[in-house]
Amino acid sequence: MANPPIQLYTPGEVARLLAGRIRAERLRQGWKQETLAKRSGVSLPTIRRYERTGHTSVENVLRLCGALGRLAELADVLQPPPASSIAELESRVTHFQDRKRGVR
Protein backbone atom coordinates (compact mmCIF):
# COMPACT_ATOMS: atom_id res chain seq x y z
CA MET A 1 0.00 0.00 0.00
CA ALA A 2 1.36 3.42 -0.93
CA ASN A 3 2.09 6.02 1.71
CA PRO A 4 -0.46 8.84 1.88
CA PRO A 5 0.72 12.14 0.41
CA ILE A 6 2.23 14.73 2.73
CA GLN A 7 -0.44 17.15 3.89
CA LEU A 8 0.38 20.83 3.50
CA TYR A 9 -2.56 22.02 5.60
CA THR A 10 -4.31 20.94 8.75
CA PRO A 11 -8.10 20.54 8.67
CA GLY A 12 -8.42 23.69 10.79
CA GLU A 13 -6.30 25.68 8.36
CA VAL A 14 -8.42 24.54 5.43
CA ALA A 15 -11.60 25.40 7.35
CA ARG A 16 -10.33 28.93 8.03
CA LEU A 17 -9.12 29.29 4.43
CA LEU A 18 -12.54 28.31 3.08
CA ALA A 19 -14.29 30.64 5.53
CA GLY A 20 -12.06 33.49 4.35
CA ARG A 21 -12.86 32.73 0.73
CA ILE A 22 -16.59 32.65 1.42
CA ARG A 23 -16.28 35.98 3.24
CA ALA A 24 -14.27 37.44 0.33
CA GLU A 25 -16.93 36.26 -2.15
CA ARG A 26 -19.66 37.78 -0.01
CA LEU A 27 -17.82 41.09 0.02
CA ARG A 28 -17.05 40.86 -3.72
CA GLN A 29 -20.78 40.61 -4.34
CA GLY A 30 -21.34 43.60 -2.07
CA TRP A 31 -23.42 41.66 0.45
CA LYS A 32 -23.62 42.23 4.17
CA GLN A 33 -23.65 39.24 6.48
CA GLU A 34 -27.36 39.87 6.97
CA THR A 35 -27.98 39.54 3.23
CA LEU A 36 -26.12 36.24 3.08
CA ALA A 37 -28.08 35.00 6.11
CA LYS A 38 -31.41 35.77 4.44
CA ARG A 39 -30.42 34.27 1.10
CA SER A 40 -28.80 31.13 2.52
CA GLY A 41 -31.05 30.29 5.44
CA VAL A 42 -28.02 30.20 7.75
CA SER A 43 -28.48 32.32 10.87
CA LEU A 44 -26.58 35.59 11.22
CA PRO A 45 -24.76 34.52 14.42
CA THR A 46 -23.63 31.32 12.68
CA ILE A 47 -22.24 33.30 9.73
CA ARG A 48 -20.45 35.69 12.06
CA ARG A 49 -18.91 32.82 14.00
CA TYR A 50 -18.00 30.95 10.80
CA GLU A 51 -16.22 33.93 9.26
CA ARG A 52 -14.33 34.47 12.51
CA THR A 53 -13.41 30.86 13.36
CA GLY A 54 -13.99 28.66 10.31
CA HIS A 55 -16.25 26.37 12.36
CA THR A 56 -19.66 25.36 11.01
CA SER A 57 -21.38 22.33 9.53
CA VAL A 58 -20.86 21.05 6.00
CA GLU A 59 -24.56 21.73 5.41
CA ASN A 60 -24.04 25.41 6.29
CA VAL A 61 -21.03 25.67 3.98
CA LEU A 62 -23.12 24.19 1.16
CA ARG A 63 -25.96 26.63 1.85
CA LEU A 64 -23.58 29.60 1.90
CA CYS A 65 -21.91 28.52 -1.33
CA GLY A 66 -25.31 27.95 -2.93
CA ALA A 67 -26.49 31.43 -2.00
CA LEU A 68 -23.28 32.89 -3.42
CA GLY A 69 -23.69 30.96 -6.68
CA ARG A 70 -20.58 28.83 -6.09
CA LEU A 71 -22.09 25.44 -5.15
CA ALA A 72 -21.15 23.73 -8.43
CA GLU A 73 -17.46 24.15 -7.56
CA LEU A 74 -17.90 22.00 -4.46
CA ALA A 75 -19.56 19.27 -6.51
CA ASP A 76 -16.18 18.78 -8.24
CA VAL A 77 -14.24 18.21 -5.01
CA LEU A 78 -12.56 14.79 -4.74
CA GLN A 79 -13.28 13.74 -8.31
CA PRO A 80 -11.16 10.72 -9.20
CA PRO A 81 -8.10 11.53 -11.28
CA PRO A 82 -8.38 10.85 -15.01
CA ALA A 83 -7.77 7.22 -15.96
CA SER A 84 -4.36 6.64 -17.49
CA SER A 85 -5.61 3.77 -19.67
CA ILE A 86 -8.77 2.11 -20.95
CA ALA A 87 -8.03 -0.87 -18.67
CA GLU A 88 -7.96 1.41 -15.61
CA LEU A 89 -11.23 3.03 -16.65
CA GLU A 90 -12.85 -0.37 -17.17
CA SER A 91 -11.62 -1.60 -13.78
CA ARG A 92 -13.22 1.43 -12.08
CA VAL A 93 -16.57 0.70 -13.71
CA THR A 94 -16.37 -3.00 -12.83
CA HIS A 95 -15.37 -2.18 -9.24
CA PHE A 96 -18.44 0.01 -8.70
CA GLN A 97 -20.78 -2.48 -10.38
CA ASP A 98 -19.49 -5.38 -8.24
CA ARG A 99 -19.88 -3.56 -4.93
CA LYS A 100 -22.89 -4.34 -2.82
CA ARG A 101 -24.25 -2.21 -0.05
CA GLY A 102 -22.17 -2.58 3.09
CA VAL A 103 -19.44 -4.60 1.34
CA ARG A 104 -15.93 -3.28 0.85
C-alpha positions in Angstrom: 0.0 0.0 0.0 1.4 3.4 -0.9 2.1 6.0 1.7 -0.5 8.8 1.9 0.7 12.1 0.4 2.2 14.7 2.7 -0.4 17.2 3.9 0.4 20.8 3.5 -2.6 22.0 5.6 -4.3 20.9 8.7 -8.1 20.5 8.7 -8.4 23.7 10.8 -6.3 25.7 8.4 -8.4 24.5 5.4 -11.6 25.4 7.3 -10.3 28.9 8.0 -9.1 29.3 4.4 -12.5 28.3 3.1 -14.3 30.6 5.5 -12.1 33.5 4.4 -12.9 32.7 0.7 -16.6 32.6 1.4 -16.3 36.0 3.2 -14.3 37.4 0.3 -16.9 36.3 -2.1 -19.7 37.8 0.0 -17.8 41.1 0.0 -17.1 40.9 -3.7 -20.8 40.6 -4.3 -21.3 43.6 -2.1 -23.4 41.7 0.4 -23.6 42.2 4.2 -23.6 39.2 6.5 -27.4 39.9 7.0 -28.0 39.5 3.2 -26.1 36.2 3.1 -28.1 35.0 6.1 -31.4 35.8 4.4 -30.4 34.3 1.1 -28.8 31.1 2.5 -31.0 30.3 5.4 -28.0 30.2 7.7 -28.5 32.3 10.9 -26.6 35.6 11.2 -24.8 34.5 14.4 -23.6 31.3 12.7 -22.2 33.3 9.7 -20.4 35.7 12.1 -18.9 32.8 14.0 -18.0 31.0 10.8 -16.2 33.9 9.3 -14.3 34.5 12.5 -13.4 30.9 13.4 -14.0 28.7 10.3 -16.3 26.4 12.4 -19.7 25.4 11.0 -21.4 22.3 9.5 -20.9 21.0 6.0 -24.6 21.7 5.4 -24.0 25.4 6.3 -21.0 25.7 4.0 -23.1 24.2 1.2 -26.0 26.6 1.8 -23.6 29.6 1.9 -21.9 28.5 -1.3 -25.3 28.0 -2.9 -26.5 31.4 -2.0 -23.3 32.9 -3.4 -23.7 31.0 -6.7 -20.6 28.8 -6.1 -22.1 25.4 -5.2 -21.1 23.7 -8.4 -17.5 24.1 -7.6 -17.9 22.0 -4.5 -19.6 19.3 -6.5 -16.2 18.8 -8.2 -14.2 18.2 -5.0 -12.6 14.8 -4.7 -13.3 13.7 -8.3 -11.2 10.7 -9.2 -8.1 11.5 -11.3 -8.4 10.9 -15.0 -7.8 7.2 -16.0 -4.4 6.6 -17.5 -5.6 3.8 -19.7 -8.8 2.1 -21.0 -8.0 -0.9 -18.7 -8.0 1.4 -15.6 -11.2 3.0 -16.6 -12.9 -0.4 -17.2 -11.6 -1.6 -13.8 -13.2 1.4 -12.1 -16.6 0.7 -13.7 -16.4 -3.0 -12.8 -15.4 -2.2 -9.2 -18.4 0.0 -8.7 -20.8 -2.5 -10.4 -19.5 -5.4 -8.2 -19.9 -3.6 -4.9 -22.9 -4.3 -2.8 -24.3 -2.2 0.0 -22.2 -2.6 3.1 -19.4 -4.6 1.3 -15.9 -3.3 0.9 
